[in-house]
């Protein structure tokens, strides 16, 4: 095999493991939630769909 240059520290650095802060997760989910409210015509429909998904996942 050919000799290749060693990897730099930037590539070998591992990403930080763990959970996101709840505020960051909320800020990531809000635009999608707003879009779903517009597409599915209101809060009741979105709540019903979310409930159905929760039941399907066993929660």
Buried (B, 14 or more C-beta within 10 A) or exposed (E): EEEEEEEEEEEEEEEEEEEEEEEEEEEEEEEEEEEBEEEBEEEEEBEEEEEEEEEEEEE
